[in-house]
Amino acid sequence: MMSDMRSGTILLFAMAMVFLSCGEKSPAGTEETASTNTSEAAQAQQRIRAMEDSLSDKALFDRRRLMGLRDVYAAYADRFPLDSLAPDMLRKAAATSGDVGEHEKAVMLYDRLIKNYPQWHRTPDVYYFRAFEIENGLKKKGEAKTAYEEFIAKYPDNQFADDAKKMIEYMQYSDEELMEKFRKMNP
């Protein structure tokens, strides 16, 4: 078991090192830059899929491997910031950070995504997930309420707007009061 974990960690580290050392950047403005970056991005995407597949094969997620995958997602966005997948890689890095209990890092990555990719088609959802992370991960209800309100004000027609309104409403109740409220709603 320890040998499997060690070899998995070594494999993950090796994959990350190969990913991060994907050749030198060509001077900007050359045709070689576009084709090299496209090729490097495609190779990086294949490595990421392989890492995701190796994690999904496990019955239980390995926290170290998830953290490694999160770092690779973020490294992809750093290395290929203009690639169409860069914002989604940051979103995945943020979500994975929350999954492993690194809530401040998750919020920081959501903030980075909002700042760097304001026109991305999923940025409105990111505002919601950021607020959710602040509330449930960081347990900062006042800050979460403000984040939910900002989301609702910016994107009142978003698919999560009604959920955000309910989250704000439910913040006023203790866990016990919420359970009682739900019991009454579903007798």
Salt bridges, closest charged atoms under 4 A:
GLU40 OE1 - ARG79 NH2 2.41
GLU52 OE2 - LYS92 NZ 3.24
ASP71 OD1 - ARG70 NE 2.75
ASP78 OD1 - ARG112 NH2 2.26
ASP88 OD1 - ARG91 NE 2.69
GLU102 OE1 - ARG70 NH1 2.57
ASP111 OD1 - ARG130 NE 2.36
ASP125 OD2 - ARG122 NE 3.72
GLU133 OE2 - HIS103 ND1 2.28
GLU149 OE2 - LYS145 NZ 3.23
GLU169 OE2 - LYS181 NZ 3.83
GLU180 OE1 - ARG183 NH1 2.93
